[in-house]
Structures are given as structure tokens and as C-alpha cells.
Amino acid sequence: MAPPLARPILWDIYEEHLNEAAWLWGNWEQSLNSALYALGDVVVGPEERLLAHLDGLVLGGLPVAQKLLLPALAGDDPGGIAAAAWALVQAEDADHQDTVIGALASAEPPALAAIGRALYLAPRADISRLVPLWNTGAPPVRALVLDVFGPREPGWVREHIEPALRSGQPPVIAAALRAIRQSRERVFLGHVEIALQSEDAEVRREAMCTGLALGAKPAWDVCRTFAGAAGDFCRLPLGLLATSPDPNDRTFVRGRASDPEAGPHALWALGFAGDAESVEVLVQAMSDEKAAKVAGEAFSEITGLAIAGPLAKPGETKGPDVEEVASNDPPPVVRSEDSLLDPQVEAVKKWWEKERARFRPGIRHIHGQPRGAESLRLALPASATWRREVLAIELAEALAPSPKVDLKGWARDQLKQLGAG
């Protein structure tokens, strides 16, 4: 009897898997910093679709790896690079891990970050093979190795934190500070306070976040300095400053809400403030068309009232007189908040006038409840994902021990770490 003929490989299906995975990778990353998605929405939306296409690539085996994945790994599309690297690492019929790590060793941004993310997220990644890069790699590569080891090999990371802090390499020092924040070990607090004085902005930012998570008072001074800066760099510090135990810090954040440049960031940050005074600012800001959506989302974060139904304006259909986009026009800037509903300002004001008495002076709220360790823990999986970083730092300071959540991991794993999966 003649041997059965090999089934032909349906290359168009695997090409579709790769193209979809490349696009969905970026979409998934954006969903982890979104005004629209909570963690559960990420799991059943972009994450589920991404993993289905990635698994499809793995099932293609060696032929698909050789014809599609290895060329994509050497390409220039970050999403395609990440998807290819993840599928190659997850392969069961061949060992491509040295090839992926070799590509990492010689990669430049953004390919370096893309391959690093794949190694971070791939369960089958043999990260022990990264140790030589820790010993000999350039500072960005060494920092990436420390980040990848963080959630999987905390013992190894702990042994290398002090050498990293003494390395004199800002990216490596910043990675060490992130590792300290993840471990919550106060034995390193002195190193964190020294890093608060660094001249490198990334190092000071990580030291600020780690210091606040560990309850280091000097970190608030750095936070205040960064919160007064111009541009996007002030966004996270403003959010953290809104959680300060000093009411004067929230007064400062409210003041920045009227700043033309920092205003959107300050309005977003007021969602963490949780006090009635901040709600008043947000309600007033809803009258400004440019600020209304961010103010409405922050209002919901404090009060628990969704901007929907009668509290939202009906959607508008653009007419035929909309100006066409010319071929040489720059691509439009798409912001996370653009898809939020516009508040129906008068309806929101009426609701607030009726309910304001429930929000007593001096009491901060989240989702309509007094703000505390338990309400923060419940809010982490329920809030829009663009609020996770500040909430996690605030929770770490408020609750000991607090859940150790890998904010860079798969959303389904984050839910399990929070006990919500």
C-alpha cells in the first residue's frame, strides 16, 4: 500500500494568522492602557483573539516557522516581530530559542522591545539562556533581561539587584527599581531613596513609583516636581499626587486642570483624588468639548456612575460636508479617550446636585465607595486599564501585603493574581 500523501499546507491561512497576530499584538498592548477596557474586557476581546492566532502559528510547525516566522522576526514591523518571536519560542517540534535570543542580542529599538515582550510573555521561554546577555549585553539589553526574569525568577533577580543598582547604567538601574517595586522588599529602601536624587529622568521616575509603593516620604517631593512639568511626562506624577495624604497636593492637581497643556492629564488624575471638590472641577470641565470625555470618565471613577443612557449625548453621524483627508496629510492622532461617550452635562449636574451630600468632605471615594484597601483591591480589575498603574501603587502603600500583580503580563493572569479570575 502506498504511503498516504502529505496534506498540503494552506499557506494563506497561516499568512492570515501572522498578519492578524501582528496587528492584534499592538491592539492588545493598547488595550492594557485604555479608557474603554477593564481587564476582563481585554481577556475576552483582544487577548483571546491574539492568542488564537498565535496558537495557529505554533500549530503550523517547522514549515511555517521557516517560511513565515523567521523572515518576520527579521522584519521591521514590531507587531510581526513580537508575534513571530512568541510563536518560535512556543514551538514544540523544533528549538528556535537560540535564534530568537540571537536576534534580541543584535536588535535595535523597537525590535528589541518587541522580542523582549515575546520572551516575557511566552510560557515556554527558557530564560536561563538570557544570562550571557546579562553578563555582556548593552545596557538596554541587560535591563530587558532583568525585566524578563522579574516575575519568573525572583531569587535570581534579588541576587542581581544590588549589582544592577551599582552598574552606573541608567536603564539597568531603572529595571532594578522596577524589580524592587515588584518584590516590595523594604530592605532596598535606602537604595531607592538614593535613586530619587538621580540626574536621569527614567531612574528618578522608577524610584518615585517604587518609593511611593514602599511608603518612602521623600518620593512625594520628586512626585511634586514631576507633576509640575510640561508635556506628557506630568501625567503619571499627577495621578500619583492625587492619591497623596496631603490635601494640598490634590489642590495642586485641581489647579493644573485649567492649564492648557496639562489640563487633560490633570483631569484624568482627578479620578484618583476621589473627593467632592475634585468632582466639582470635573463636572465643570464637562462643558468643555475637548475635556468632556476625560472629565466624564474620571467622574465615573469617583462616583461609580457610568456616563451612559440619559447621562450621555447621543452619537453624531457625520454629514457629507465633512472635509476629506488629503493623501499628504499626517495621520490623525487617535487617543484612548476618543471612543468614550460625551457626557450630557445638564443631566450629570442634576445627578450630582442630588447625590453630593453622600460625598462628605475629607472622605475620598472610588466607584462610589469610601476609598480604602478593600475598595482599591476591587477597583483594580474593574477600572479602565489606564488606571491600573496608579491604583496598584496606591494599593501597595495601603495594604500590606498587597496582591503582587504583573501589570505587564497577560490580562487573564492579572485577574488570577487579583483573585478575580
C-alpha positions as CSV (number, residue, x, y, z in Angstrom):
1,M,0.0,0.0,0.0
2,A,1.4,3.4,-1.0
3,P,2.1,5.8,1.9
4,P,-0.6,8.5,2.4
5,L,0.1,11.8,0.7
6,A,1.1,14.7,2.9
7,R,-1.6,17.2,3.3
8,P,-0.8,20.4,1.5
9,I,-0.1,23.4,3.8
10,L,-2.7,26.1,3.4
11,W,-0.3,29.0,3.3
12,D,-3.0,31.6,3.0
13,I,-4.4,30.6,6.4
14,Y,-1.0,30.8,8.1
15,E,-0.3,34.1,6.4
16,E,-3.6,35.4,7.8
17,H,-2.7,34.1,11.3
18,L,0.6,36.1,11.1
19,N,-1.0,39.3,9.7
20,E,-3.8,39.2,12.3
21,A,-1.4,38.4,15.1
22,A,0.9,41.3,14.1
23,W,-2.0,43.7,14.2
24,L,-3.6,42.3,17.3
25,W,-0.3,42.5,19.2
26,G,-0.3,46.2,19.1
27,N,-4.1,46.3,19.7
28,W,-3.6,44.2,22.8
29,E,-0.8,46.3,24.1
30,Q,-3.0,49.4,23.7
31,S,-5.9,47.7,25.5
32,L,-3.7,47.4,28.6
33,N,-3.7,51.2,28.8
34,S,-7.2,52.0,27.7
35,A,-10.0,54.3,28.7
36,L,-12.5,51.7,27.4
37,Y,-11.3,48.3,28.6
38,A,-11.3,46.8,32.1
39,L,-9.1,43.7,32.5
40,G,-12.0,41.3,31.9
41,D,-12.8,43.1,28.6
42,V,-9.2,42.6,27.5
43,V,-9.3,38.9,28.2
44,V,-12.4,38.2,26.1
45,G,-11.5,40.7,23.4
46,P,-8.1,41.5,22.0
47,E,-6.2,38.9,24.2
48,E,-8.4,35.9,23.2
49,R,-8.2,36.8,19.5
50,L,-4.4,37.4,19.7
51,L,-3.7,34.1,21.4
52,A,-5.9,32.2,18.9
53,H,-3.8,33.4,16.0
54,L,-0.5,32.9,17.9
55,D,-1.6,29.3,18.6
56,G,-2.4,28.8,15.0
57,L,1.1,29.8,14.0
58,V,2.6,27.4,16.5
59,L,0.4,24.5,15.1
60,G,2.0,25.2,11.7
61,G,5.2,23.7,12.9
62,L,8.6,23.8,11.3
63,P,7.5,24.6,7.7
64,V,5.6,27.7,8.9
65,A,8.5,28.7,11.1
66,Q,10.9,28.6,8.3
67,K,8.8,30.2,5.6
68,L,6.9,32.9,7.6
69,L,8.1,33.3,11.2
70,L,11.9,33.6,10.7
71,P,11.5,36.2,8.0
72,A,9.0,38.1,10.2
73,L,11.5,38.0,13.0
74,A,14.0,39.8,10.8
75,G,11.4,42.3,9.6
76,D,10.6,45.9,10.6
77,D,7.0,45.6,11.9
78,P,7.1,45.4,15.8
79,G,3.8,43.5,15.9
80,G,5.0,41.0,13.4
81,I,8.4,40.6,15.2
82,A,6.7,40.0,18.5
83,A,4.2,37.5,17.1
84,A,6.9,35.6,15.3
85,A,9.3,35.6,18.3
86,W,6.5,34.3,20.6
87,A,5.4,31.5,18.2
88,L,9.0,30.5,17.6
89,V,9.7,30.2,21.3
90,Q,6.5,28.2,21.9
91,A,7.3,25.7,19.1
92,E,7.1,22.1,20.1
93,D,8.7,20.4,17.1
94,A,11.9,22.4,16.9
95,D,14.1,24.6,19.2
96,H,14.2,28.1,17.9
97,Q,15.0,29.8,21.2
98,D,18.7,30.5,20.4
99,T,17.7,32.0,17.1
100,V,15.3,34.4,18.9
101,I,17.8,35.3,21.6
102,G,20.4,35.9,18.9
103,A,18.0,38.3,17.2
104,L,17.5,40.0,20.5
105,A,21.2,40.4,21.1
106,S,21.6,42.4,17.9
107,A,18.3,44.2,17.7
108,E,17.7,47.9,17.8
109,P,14.6,49.6,19.1
110,P,11.7,49.0,18.5
111,A,12.6,45.4,17.5
112,L,14.5,45.0,20.9
113,A,11.3,45.8,22.8
114,A,9.2,43.5,20.6
115,I,11.4,40.5,21.1
116,G,11.7,41.2,24.8
117,R,7.9,41.3,25.1
118,A,7.6,37.9,23.4
119,L,10.1,36.4,25.7
120,Y,8.4,38.0,28.7
121,L,5.0,36.5,27.7
122,A,5.9,33.1,26.3
123,P,5.5,30.4,28.9
124,R,7.9,28.0,27.2
125,A,10.7,30.6,27.0
126,D,13.9,29.2,28.5
127,I,15.1,32.5,30.1
128,S,18.2,30.9,31.5
129,R,19.6,31.3,28.0
130,L,19.5,35.1,28.6
131,V,22.1,35.0,31.3
132,P,25.1,35.5,28.9
133,L,23.4,38.7,27.7
134,W,23.1,39.9,31.2
135,N,26.8,39.5,31.6
136,T,27.9,41.0,28.2
137,G,25.0,42.9,26.7
138,A,24.5,46.6,26.2
139,P,22.6,48.4,29.0
140,P,19.2,48.3,27.3
141,V,19.6,44.5,26.8
142,R,20.7,44.0,30.4
143,A,17.7,46.0,31.6
144,L,15.4,43.8,29.4
145,V,16.9,40.6,30.9
146,L,16.3,41.9,34.4
147,D,12.7,42.7,33.5
148,V,12.1,39.3,31.9
149,F,13.5,37.5,34.9
150,G,11.4,39.6,37.3
151,P,8.1,37.6,37.6
152,R,9.7,34.2,36.9
153,E,12.9,34.1,38.8
154,P,12.6,36.4,41.8
155,G,15.5,34.7,43.6
156,W,17.9,35.3,40.7
157,V,16.7,38.9,40.4
158,R,17.2,39.6,44.1
159,E,20.8,38.5,43.9
160,H,21.4,40.9,41.0
161,I,19.5,44.0,42.3
162,E,22.5,45.5,44.1
163,P,25.0,44.9,41.3
164,A,22.4,46.5,38.9
165,L,22.0,49.5,41.2
166,R,25.8,49.9,41.2
167,S,26.2,49.4,37.5
168,G,26.2,53.1,36.6
169,Q,23.9,52.2,33.7
170,P,20.6,54.1,33.9
171,P,18.4,51.6,32.0
172,V,19.7,48.8,34.3
173,I,19.2,50.8,37.4
174,A,15.6,51.6,36.3
175,A,15.0,47.9,35.8
176,A,16.3,47.1,39.3
177,L,14.0,49.7,40.7
178,R,11.0,48.1,38.9
179,A,12.1,44.7,40.4
180,I,12.2,46.2,43.9
181,R,8.7,47.5,43.3
182,Q,7.5,44.1,42.3
183,S,9.2,42.3,45.3
184,R,8.1,45.0,47.8
185,E,11.3,44.3,49.9
186,R,11.9,47.3,52.1
187,V,15.5,46.2,52.6
188,F,16.3,48.1,49.4
189,L,14.5,51.3,50.6
190,G,17.8,53.1,51.1
191,H,18.9,52.4,47.5
192,V,15.5,53.7,46.3
193,E,15.9,56.9,48.2
194,I,19.4,57.4,46.7
195,A,18.0,56.8,43.2
196,L,15.4,59.6,43.9
197,Q,18.3,62.0,43.5
198,S,19.5,60.7,40.1
199,E,20.0,63.0,37.3
200,D,18.5,60.5,34.9
201,A,14.7,61.1,34.4
202,E,13.8,57.4,33.9
203,V,15.7,56.4,37.0
204,R,14.0,59.1,39.1
205,R,10.6,58.1,37.7
206,E,11.1,54.5,38.7
207,A,12.5,55.5,42.0
208,M,9.4,57.7,42.6
209,C,7.0,54.9,41.8
210,T,8.9,52.3,43.9
211,G,9.3,54.8,46.7
212,L,5.6,55.5,46.9
213,A,4.8,51.8,46.8
214,L,7.1,51.3,49.7
215,G,5.8,54.3,51.6
216,A,9.0,56.4,51.3
217,K,8.1,60.0,52.1
218,P,10.9,61.6,50.1
219,A,9.3,60.2,46.9
220,W,6.4,62.6,47.3
221,D,8.9,65.5,46.7
222,V,10.0,64.0,43.4
223,C,6.4,63.4,42.5
224,R,5.5,67.1,43.1
225,T,8.4,68.2,40.9
226,F,7.4,65.9,38.1
227,A,3.7,66.8,38.4
228,G,4.6,70.5,37.7
229,A,6.4,69.6,34.5
230,A,5.1,70.3,31.0
231,G,4.0,67.7,28.4
232,D,3.0,64.1,28.8
233,F,5.7,63.4,31.4
234,C,3.5,65.0,34.1
235,R,0.6,62.6,33.6
236,L,1.6,59.7,35.9
237,P,3.0,62.0,38.6
238,L,-0.2,64.0,38.6
239,G,-2.2,60.7,39.0
240,L,0.0,59.7,41.9
241,L,-0.1,63.1,43.5
242,A,-3.9,62.9,43.5
243,T,-3.5,60.0,45.9
244,S,-1.3,61.9,48.4
245,P,-2.3,62.0,52.0
246,D,-1.7,65.8,51.9
247,P,-4.9,67.6,50.7
248,N,-2.7,70.4,49.4
249,D,-1.4,68.0,46.7
250,R,-4.9,67.4,45.4
251,T,-5.5,71.2,45.4
252,F,-2.4,71.5,43.2
253,V,-3.8,68.8,40.8
254,R,-7.1,70.6,40.6
255,G,-5.2,73.8,39.8
256,R,-3.4,72.2,36.9
257,A,-6.8,71.2,35.4
258,S,-7.1,74.7,33.9
259,D,-3.6,74.6,32.4
260,P,-3.9,74.4,28.6
261,E,-1.1,71.9,28.3
262,A,-1.5,69.8,31.4
263,G,-5.3,70.1,31.7
264,P,-6.2,66.7,30.2
265,H,-3.7,64.9,32.3
266,A,-4.8,66.7,35.5
267,L,-8.5,65.8,34.8
268,W,-7.5,62.2,34.3
269,A,-5.6,62.4,37.6
270,L,-8.5,63.8,39.5
271,G,-10.2,60.4,39.0
272,F,-7.8,59.2,41.7
273,A,-8.4,62.1,44.0
274,G,-11.9,60.9,45.0
275,D,-13.1,63.9,46.9
276,A,-16.1,66.1,46.3
277,E,-14.0,69.2,45.4
278,S,-12.5,67.3,42.5
279,V,-15.9,66.1,41.3
280,E,-17.0,69.7,41.2
281,V,-14.0,70.5,38.9
282,L,-14.8,67.5,36.7
283,V,-18.5,68.5,36.3
284,Q,-17.5,72.0,35.3
285,A,-14.9,70.6,32.8
286,M,-17.6,68.6,31.1
287,S,-18.8,71.8,29.5
288,D,-15.6,72.0,27.5
289,E,-15.9,69.8,24.4
290,K,-12.2,69.0,24.3
291,A,-12.1,68.0,28.0
292,A,-15.6,66.4,28.4
293,K,-14.8,62.8,27.8
294,V,-11.8,62.6,30.1
295,A,-13.7,64.5,32.8
296,G,-16.6,62.2,32.4
297,E,-14.5,59.1,32.8
298,A,-12.8,60.5,35.9
299,F,-16.2,61.4,37.3
300,S,-17.4,57.8,36.9
301,E,-14.2,56.5,38.6
302,I,-15.0,58.5,41.7
303,T,-18.8,58.3,41.8
304,G,-19.4,54.9,40.2
305,L,-22.0,56.4,37.9
306,A,-21.5,55.4,34.2
307,I,-21.7,58.0,31.5
308,A,-24.3,56.2,29.5
309,G,-28.0,56.3,28.7
310,P,-29.6,59.6,29.6
311,L,-26.3,60.8,31.1
312,A,-24.6,60.6,27.7
313,K,-25.1,62.6,24.5
314,P,-26.4,60.5,21.5
315,G,-23.8,59.7,18.9
316,E,-23.5,62.1,16.0
317,T,-23.3,60.9,12.4
318,K,-21.0,63.0,10.2
319,G,-22.7,64.6,7.2
320,P,-21.5,64.7,3.6
321,D,-19.8,68.1,4.1
322,V,-17.0,66.6,6.3
323,E,-13.7,67.7,4.9
324,E,-11.8,64.9,3.1
325,V,-8.3,63.9,4.4
326,A,-5.7,64.6,1.8
327,S,-3.2,61.9,0.8
328,N,-0.3,64.0,2.1
329,D,-2.0,64.9,5.5
330,P,-0.4,63.5,8.6
331,P,-2.2,60.5,10.1
332,P,-4.8,61.6,12.7
333,V,-3.8,61.2,16.4
334,V,-6.1,58.6,17.9
335,R,-6.4,58.9,21.7
336,S,-7.7,56.3,24.0
337,E,-10.5,58.6,25.2
338,D,-11.8,59.4,21.7
339,S,-14.2,56.4,21.8
340,L,-15.7,57.4,25.2
341,L,-19.2,58.8,25.2
342,D,-19.7,62.6,25.7
343,P,-21.5,63.5,29.0
344,Q,-24.9,65.1,28.9
345,V,-23.7,67.9,31.1
346,E,-27.0,69.1,32.5
347,A,-28.1,65.6,33.4
348,V,-24.9,64.9,35.2
349,K,-25.1,68.2,37.1
350,K,-28.7,67.3,38.2
351,W,-27.5,63.9,39.4
352,W,-24.5,65.5,41.3
353,E,-26.7,68.1,42.9
354,K,-28.9,65.4,44.2
355,E,-26.2,63.0,45.4
356,R,-23.4,65.4,46.5
357,A,-24.3,65.1,50.2
358,R,-23.3,61.5,50.2
359,F,-19.7,62.5,49.4
360,R,-18.7,64.0,52.7
361,P,-15.7,66.5,53.0
362,G,-12.5,64.8,53.8
363,I,-13.6,61.4,52.5
364,R,-12.1,60.1,49.3
365,H,-14.1,57.7,47.1
366,I,-13.7,55.2,44.4
367,H,-16.6,53.8,42.4
368,G,-18.9,55.5,44.8
369,Q,-17.4,53.8,47.9
370,P,-15.1,55.2,50.5
371,R,-11.5,54.7,49.3
372,G,-9.6,52.1,51.3
373,A,-7.6,48.9,50.9
374,E,-10.5,46.7,50.0
375,S,-12.2,49.1,47.6
376,L,-8.9,49.7,45.9
377,R,-8.4,45.9,45.5
378,L,-11.8,45.6,44.0
379,A,-11.3,48.6,41.7
380,L,-8.1,47.3,40.1
381,P,-9.8,44.7,37.9
382,A,-13.0,46.8,37.5
383,S,-11.4,50.2,36.5
384,A,-10.3,51.2,33.0
385,T,-6.9,49.7,32.4
386,W,-5.3,53.1,32.0
387,R,-5.8,53.5,35.8
388,R,-4.0,50.2,36.9
389,E,-0.5,51.6,37.5
390,V,-1.6,54.3,39.9
391,L,-4.1,52.0,41.6
392,A,-1.5,49.3,42.1
393,I,1.0,51.7,43.7
394,E,-1.7,53.2,45.9
395,L,-2.8,49.7,46.9
396,A,0.8,48.6,47.7
397,E,1.1,51.5,50.1
398,A,-2.3,51.0,51.7
399,L,-2.3,47.2,52.2
400,A,0.5,45.0,53.5
401,P,0.8,42.5,52.0
402,S,-1.0,43.6,48.9
403,P,-1.5,41.5,45.8
404,K,1.5,41.3,43.5
405,V,0.1,41.9,40.1
406,D,2.2,41.7,37.0
407,L,0.9,44.7,35.1
408,K,2.8,43.8,32.0
409,G,1.6,40.2,31.8
410,W,-1.4,38.6,30.2
411,A,-4.7,40.1,31.4
412,R,-6.0,36.6,32.3
413,D,-3.0,36.1,34.6
414,Q,-3.5,39.6,36.2
415,L,-7.1,38.7,37.1
416,K,-5.9,35.5,38.7
417,Q,-3.3,37.4,40.7
418,L,-6.1,39.7,41.9
419,G,-8.3,36.8,42.8
420,A,-10.8,37.9,40.3
421,G,-10.2,35.3,37.5
